[in-house]
Amino acid sequence: MKPSVKDALIAKLTALGDDELILAHRNSEWVGHGPILEEDIALANIVQDELGHATLWYGLRKELDGSDPDQLAFFRDANEYRCCELVELPKGDWAFTMLRQYLFDLYEALWLEAAQHSAYKPLAEAAQKIIREERFHLQHTRAWVERLGLGTEESNRRLQQALNFQWGYAQQLFVPIPGEELLVAEGIVPELGPIRERWLELVTRHLQNADLKLPINPGYQPTSRAYHTEHLWSILAEMQSTARWEPEAKVW
C-alpha cells in the first residue's frame, strides 16, 4: 500500500471510530433515564454495539500503525478527534436523541452496504460484520421517528424542532476527509456522493411520511472534521477522567 493511501486510510478509520465512540458515550447518558424500561435497555444495547464498532475501526488502525485503541480513546485531546459535530451535540430530549440516531444509522447502513465490497479485505470484513447490527439499529430508530412524528402534537413539535436543528449538522456525514479521494480511487472506501443521494431519498420519504417538513434553510453546515463544538471538550473530560487520573489502572 502506498504511504499516501495508508495515511488516508488511517485517517478514515480514525474518523469512523471517533463517530461511533462519541455517539455511544453521548447516548450512554440515557442509561437509567429512558422513557420506559424496555427502551432504556434497548438504547443501552445500541450503545454497546456502537462501542464495539469503534473498537473494530480502531483495531484496523492498529494493524496499520500499531496505535493502541485505549490510548486513542482516552489520551487524545479534542482537537485530535475526527468525529462529526452531529455526534457531539448534547443528548437533548428523547426526540432529539432518536432523530440523531436515525439520521446517523441510515448513513452508516448505506455506507457499510457499499463498504462490504472494499478492495481492502479487513475493511470489507468489518463492514460485513457491523452491518448486521446496524440494520437492527436503523429499524429501531426509524420506528421511533414514525411514532413521534405521527404521535401527539407535542411529540411532532419536538421532533420537528430537532430536525430543524440537526439537518445542517447531518450533512457533514458526507464531507470527505482529506485524502479520501485516494481511497475511493483504490476501491478501499465507497464514494460519498452516491451514498448521500440515496440517503436523501430515503430520509426525505420517511420524514415526510412521519408528518415532518425538511428545513428550507439547513442552517449551520460543518465543512471539516478538524473543528468541533464546545460540547466535545466537556464529554471528553468526563469520558477520559478516570484513565487520565490513573493511567496505569488495571481491571482485575
WOJO-V138910 format. One record per residue. N is the residue number from 0. RES is the residue in three letters. PHI is phi in whole degrees, 0 to 359 (NA if undefined). OMEGA is omega in degrees with one decimal (NA if undefined). D_LAST is the distance of its C-alpha to the last C-alpha in Angstrom with 2 decimals. Layout:
n->[N/N]
res->[RES/RES]
phi->[PHI/PHI]
omega->[OMEGA/OMEGA]
d_last->[D_LAST/D_LAST]
This chain:
n->[0/1/2/3/4/5/6/7/8/9/10/11/12/13/14/15/16/17/18/19/20/21/22/23/24/25/26/27/28/29/30/31/32/33/34/35/36/37/38/39/40/41/42/43/44/45/46/47/48/49/50/51/52/53/54/55/56/57/58/59/60/61/62/63/64/65/66/67/68/69/70/71/72/73/74/75/76/77/78/79/80/81/82/83/84/85/86/87/88/89/90/91/92/93/94/95/96/97/98/99/100/101/102/103/104/105/106/107/108/109/110/111/112/113/114/115/116/117/118/119/120/121/122/123/124/125/126/127/128/129/130/131/132/133/134/135/136/137/138/139/140/141/142/143/144/145/146/147/148/149/150/151/152/153/154/155/156/157/158/159/160/161/162/163/164/165/166/167/168/169/170/171/172/173/174/175/176/177/178/179/180/181/182/183/184/185/186/187/188/189/190/191/192/193/194/195/196/197/198/199/200/201/202/203/204/205/206/207/208/209/210/211/212/213/214/215/216/217/218/219/220/221/222/223/224/225/226/227/228/229/230/231/232/233/234/235/236/237/238/239/240/241/242/243/244/245/246/247/248/249/250/251]
res->[MET/LYS/PRO/SER/VAL/LYS/ASP/ALA/LEU/ILE/ALA/LYS/LEU/THR/ALA/LEU/GLY/ASP/ASP/GLU/LEU/ILE/LEU/ALA/HIS/ARG/ASN/SER/GLU/TRP/VAL/GLY/HIS/GLY/PRO/ILE/LEU/GLU/GLU/ASP/ILE/ALA/LEU/ALA/ASN/ILE/VAL/GLN/ASP/GLU/LEU/GLY/HIS/ALA/THR/LEU/TRP/TYR/GLY/LEU/ARG/LYS/GLU/LEU/ASP/GLY/SER/ASP/PRO/ASP/GLN/LEU/ALA/PHE/PHE/ARG/ASP/ALA/ASN/GLU/TYR/ARG/CYS/CYS/GLU/LEU/VAL/GLU/LEU/PRO/LYS/GLY/ASP/TRP/ALA/PHE/THR/MET/LEU/ARG/GLN/TYR/LEU/PHE/ASP/LEU/TYR/GLU/ALA/LEU/TRP/LEU/GLU/ALA/ALA/GLN/HIS/SER/ALA/TYR/LYS/PRO/LEU/ALA/GLU/ALA/ALA/GLN/LYS/ILE/ILE/ARG/GLU/GLU/ARG/PHE/HIS/LEU/GLN/HIS/THR/ARG/ALA/TRP/VAL/GLU/ARG/LEU/GLY/LEU/GLY/THR/GLU/GLU/SER/ASN/ARG/ARG/LEU/GLN/GLN/ALA/LEU/ASN/PHE/GLN/TRP/GLY/TYR/ALA/GLN/GLN/LEU/PHE/VAL/PRO/ILE/PRO/GLY/GLU/GLU/LEU/LEU/VAL/ALA/GLU/GLY/ILE/VAL/PRO/GLU/LEU/GLY/PRO/ILE/ARG/GLU/ARG/TRP/LEU/GLU/LEU/VAL/THR/ARG/HIS/LEU/GLN/ASN/ALA/ASP/LEU/LYS/LEU/PRO/ILE/ASN/PRO/GLY/TYR/GLN/PRO/THR/SER/ARG/ALA/TYR/HIS/THR/GLU/HIS/LEU/TRP/SER/ILE/LEU/ALA/GLU/MET/GLN/SER/THR/ALA/ARG/TRP/GLU/PRO/GLU/ALA/LYS/VAL/TRP]
phi->[NA/298/305/294/291/299/298/294/292/300/295/292/297/296/297/298/293/296/304/294/297/290/297/298/293/298/290/296/293/273/299/89/232/296/294/218/300/301/285/302/291/299/291/298/293/297/301/298/299/296/296/296/294/300/299/294/293/296/295/294/296/302/295/268/230/76/292/271/305/294/296/298/286/251/232/260/278/302/288/263/281/232/284/283/289/304/284/278/301/306/295/64/270/296/297/298/294/292/293/301/296/295/300/289/299/294/302/294/298/291/295/295/302/285/290/300/258/300/287/266/305/301/290/299/293/295/298/297/285/289/298/298/286/294/294/291/302/297/301/292/286/298/295/292/299/295/297/285/294/258/277/270/300/291/294/294/299/293/291/296/298/296/297/301/281/274/303/294/299/296/292/293/302/251/269/295/280/303/89/295/298/294/292/295/297/274/76/276/232/284/288/283/304/298/294/296/299/292/300/300/298/288/290/297/299/291/295/294/293/268/65/246/243/294/299/291/253/292/73/297/232/299/242/208/272/278/241/220/283/294/290/294/299/288/291/289/301/287/293/263/300/293/298/283/290/221/301/265/297/236/264/256]
omega->[179.0/180.0/-179.2/178.1/178.4/178.9/179.6/179.4/176.5/179.3/-179.1/178.4/177.0/179.4/178.9/179.8/-178.6/176.9/-176.5/-176.5/-176.1/177.2/178.9/-178.6/178.6/-178.8/179.0/178.1/177.7/-175.3/-175.6/-177.4/-179.4/-176.5/175.4/-175.7/-178.5/-178.6/175.2/179.9/-178.6/-178.8/176.6/177.1/176.7/177.9/179.3/178.1/-178.0/176.3/176.1/177.9/177.8/179.3/179.7/-179.9/177.1/177.7/176.3/175.8/179.8/179.3/-178.4/-174.2/177.3/-177.9/-179.7/179.9/178.9/176.5/179.0/-176.1/-166.9/-175.7/169.7/174.1/-175.2/-176.8/176.0/178.0/-179.1/175.4/175.1/-175.9/-179.7/-175.2/-178.8/-172.1/178.3/-173.6/179.1/177.2/-175.7/178.9/-179.8/-178.4/-177.6/179.1/179.3/-179.2/178.6/-179.7/179.4/-179.0/-179.5/175.6/-175.4/-179.9/179.7/179.8/-179.3/178.5/178.5/-176.7/176.5/-177.9/-179.3/175.6/177.0/-169.9/179.8/179.0/178.6/-179.9/177.6/178.8/179.5/179.8/-174.6/-171.1/179.5/178.0/-175.5/177.7/175.4/176.9/-177.4/178.4/-178.0/-175.8/175.5/178.7/179.3/176.8/178.5/-178.2/-178.4/-179.2/-177.5/-178.1/-179.6/175.8/-179.3/-179.4/177.3/179.7/-178.2/179.6/177.4/177.5/178.2/179.9/179.7/-177.8/-171.3/-169.5/179.5/178.1/-176.6/-178.7/178.9/177.6/-174.7/175.0/-178.6/172.9/176.5/179.6/-177.3/179.0/176.2/179.7/177.6/-179.3/179.9/-179.2/-176.3/176.5/178.8/176.1/-175.1/-177.2/179.0/178.2/178.3/179.2/179.2/178.1/179.6/179.7/-176.2/-176.9/178.8/-179.7/-176.3/-179.4/178.5/176.4/177.0/176.8/177.2/-179.7/176.0/-178.8/175.7/176.0/-176.1/178.8/-176.1/178.0/179.4/-177.5/-179.9/176.5/179.6/-177.7/-174.8/173.5/177.2/-176.7/-179.4/-179.4/-177.1/-178.9/177.4/178.5/178.3/-174.5/-173.5/-169.0/-176.9/-178.9/-178.8/178.1/179.6/-174.9/-176.4/-178.2/179.6/174.8/-176.9/NA]
d_last->[39.59/41.57/39.71/41.01/39.82/36.37/36.08/37.25/34.78/31.85/33.21/33.65/30.16/28.85/31.12/30.09/26.37/27.07/29.22/26.58/23.76/25.99/27.66/24.41/23.25/26.77/26.92/23.59/25.62/27.41/24.53/25.73/29.11/30.69/34.32/33.59/30.56/31.13/31.25/28.18/26.24/28.21/27.51/23.77/23.96/26.04/23.53/20.81/23.46/24.42/20.93/20.88/24.31/23.33/20.57/23.30/25.84/23.62/22.74/26.48/26.95/24.42/26.63/29.56/28.44/24.98/23.55/19.83/19.42/16.78/19.31/22.04/20.49/19.28/21.52/24.93/27.55/29.53/32.48/30.44/29.51/31.92/31.41/34.58/35.55/35.74/31.98/31.69/34.12/33.02/32.31/35.67/36.79/36.08/39.03/37.82/34.34/35.81/38.50/36.24/33.94/37.09/38.61/35.46/34.86/38.45/38.31/35.09/36.44/39.67/38.03/35.70/38.71/40.53/37.59/37.25/40.26/38.85/40.14/36.65/35.07/31.36/32.37/34.59/31.89/29.43/32.26/33.03/29.50/29.14/32.66/32.11/29.67/31.77/34.84/33.27/32.28/35.87/37.38/35.45/36.30/39.84/40.44/39.30/41.67/44.47/43.64/43.61/46.56/48.75/47.55/49.02/50.88/48.00/45.29/47.58/48.23/44.57/43.84/46.90/45.85/42.43/44.24/46.66/43.88/41.56/44.19/44.70/41.00/40.54/43.07/40.69/38.76/41.75/42.16/41.43/39.27/41.13/41.70/41.04/44.58/43.70/40.99/43.50/46.14/43.88/43.00/39.29/39.08/41.63/44.16/43.36/47.00/47.54/44.17/45.21/48.56/47.04/44.51/47.43/49.44/46.80/45.47/49.05/50.13/47.22/47.42/51.16/50.86/48.57/51.44/49.96/51.84/50.59/50.98/54.22/52.77/49.20/48.59/46.09/44.99/42.45/43.61/40.76/36.97/37.19/37.70/35.68/36.21/35.17/32.63/30.30/29.81/28.75/26.37/24.62/24.48/22.55/20.33/19.51/19.36/15.68/15.22/18.45/17.80/14.75/14.93/12.49/9.57/6.22/3.80/0.00]
